[in-house]
Amino acid sequence: MGISVKGRERIRRIREQSLHTKQYVCVQRARYLTEAYIEYAADPMILRRAKAFSRVLEKMDLFIEDEQLLAGTQASSLRAAAIFPEYCSQWIIDEIDELEKRPGDRFFVRAEDREELLTIARWWRGKTVQDRCMAVLPREVKDAYAMSVLSANGNMTSGDGHIMLEFERILTLGAEGIIAEAREKLRGLDVAANHGDYKKSIFYRSVIAAYEGMISFAERYAELAERLSGEAESAARGEELMRIARVCRQVPRHPAGNFYEAVQTVWFAHLLSQIESNGHSMSFGRLDQYLYPFYQRDRESGALTDEEAAELLACLWLKSFGIVKIRPWSHTRFSGGGPTYQNLTLGGITPDGEDAVNELTMLCLDSVAETRLPQPNVSARYNERNPDRYLNRCLEIIQLGFGMPALHGDQMMIGSLVSRGVSLRDANNYAIV
C-alpha cells in the first residue's frame, strides 16, 4: 500500500515546483468575465453570470504541469491568483502597487497586465457585491463596520463558499446528462402563461450554459494534452499525456467509467466551483466513500494498483494546493498564509451505521502523508466501529507535524446533529466543510 518509489519522486518534484513558484496575479478571468458582462448586459443576472463563466472556461489560457497526471488549473500560470472584480474592485485600484510589498501573501503583477487590471476595476465601480451590500446596510451596521466592531470583508470582497458539491451527480450523470435534465425541464414549462415558469426557464438555461462551458474546458485540455504528447521528452510522458487526453474526452462530458476518470471528474467539478465563485471552504466531502466503487471495480479487474491509486490521489491534493485566493489586505491580515479550507473528510460510519473505513480511506491517508501541504484540510472522523489500523495511521501522520488530520469524534457530532432534528441516517453521513 502507498505510493511507489517512482511515484514518490514524481510527487516530490511537482510539490517542489509548486512550493517555489513565484505567485502572480492573473488578469484573464477578470478580462473575459467583464467582456461577457458587457456583451450580455440585457440578460437576467443568473443567465448573464452563467454565460460569463462559460466564456472564461472557453477562452482562458491552459497548461499542464510537468509530470502531473490530472488536467485543470485555476489561472494561466502555476499558483497564480485570478481576480474576481464582481465582488469588489476598489481594493485592486488602491493596492495594485502594494501587492508585492506585503509582509506575507505577496503577489506580483506583470507590467503588461497592470493597466488592464485597473481599467477592469474602474468599470466595475458601483456594480460589485460590496457596492450593493453597502447600499442596503442600515446606518448602525455601517457604523459598526467602520469601527471594526463587525466585519464581512471576506464575504463582500473575495467570495464566500462553504459548499460541498454533490459529486455523485456529475460522476453518474456526466455534464451531458445534467444538460439533458435541464432541457427536459425546459420543455415542460409554460413561460407564456406562468411567471414562475419563466423564472425557472432562466435557471435551466443558465445550467445548460454553465455545463456546456465545463465540457468545452475539458475538450480544450484534451486538445492541449494531445499536442503536448507529440512534444514530450520521453515516450512514457507522451503516453501519460495521451491518457490525460483520452480521459478529458470522456469526462466530465460523460459519466466516469473508472477510477482515473472519476478523480479527474471530481477535480474538474471542484476546480470550476472555485473559478466560478472564488469561495473558500469548497470541500471534497466524503471522497473515500463516493469514489470507493470506482476504486473497487478497477482493483478487482486488475486495471488499477494501490500504488497507482495513491499516486493519482497525491496529484489531486497537489492540484488543490494550486488553488490560490488573493484577498484585500484588510482581509489578508486576518487570513495569512492564503488559506482556502478545502476540506477532505475520511472514515467514520456509513449512513446505515456500519464502519466506513475502506482501502481507499487508507490510501487517502498515505497520499496526504506524501504531499504534507496545507491543502486539502484533512478531517478524520473516528467511530468506535473503526479499526485500530485506521486510528493508528491517523496518529502516525499527525506525528509528521503538518497538523493533519484533524480528528472528529462521531459520538458527539452525530448526537449533536440528531438533537437538532437531523435524521440519524443523514447525521451518520456528515462531513466537514
Salt bridges, closest charged atoms under 4 A:
GLU9 OE1 - ARG12 NH2 3.00
GLU9 OE1 - ARG13 NH1 3.92
GLU16 OE2 - ARG15 NH1 3.54
GLU16 OE1 - HIS20 ND1 3.42
GLU35 OE2 - ARG55 NH1 2.58
GLU35 OE2 - LYS59 NZ 3.30
GLU39 OE1 - ARG55 NH2 2.70
ASP43 OD2 - LYS51 NZ 2.80
GLU65 OE1 - LYS319 NZ 2.81
GLU67 OE2 - ARG13 NE 2.65
GLU86 OE2 - ARG29 NH2 2.67
GLU86 OE2 - ARG49 NH2 2.89
GLU95 OE1 - ARG102 NH2 3.56
ASP97 OD2 - ARG114 NH2 2.88
GLU115 OE2 - ARG114 NH1 2.72
GLU116 OE2 - ARG31 NE 2.63
ASP143 OD1 - ARG139 NH1 3.56
ASP160 OD1 - HIS162 ND1 3.40
GLU176 OE2 - ARG253 NH1 2.60
GLU176 OE1 - HIS254 ND1 3.81
GLU181 OE1 - ARG169 NH2 2.18
GLU184 OE1 - ARG187 NH2 2.69
GLU212 OE2 - ARG183 NH2 3.12
GLU219 OE1 - ARG249 NH1 2.56
GLU219 OE2 - ARG253 NH2 3.30
GLU226 OE1 - ARG249 NH2 3.02
GLU239 OE2 - ARG246 NH2 2.93
GLU240 OE2 - ARG10 NH2 2.48
GLU240 OE1 - ARG237 NH1 2.89
GLU276 OE2 - ARG49 NE 3.14
ASP306 OD1 - ARG299 NE 2.96
GLU311 OE2 - ARG10 NE 2.49
ASP352 OD1 - ARG425 NH1 2.39
ASP366 OD1 - ARG393 NE 2.75
GLU370 OE2 - ARG8 NE 2.84
GLU396 OE1 - ARG393 NH1 3.09
ASP410 OD1 - ARG381 NE 2.88
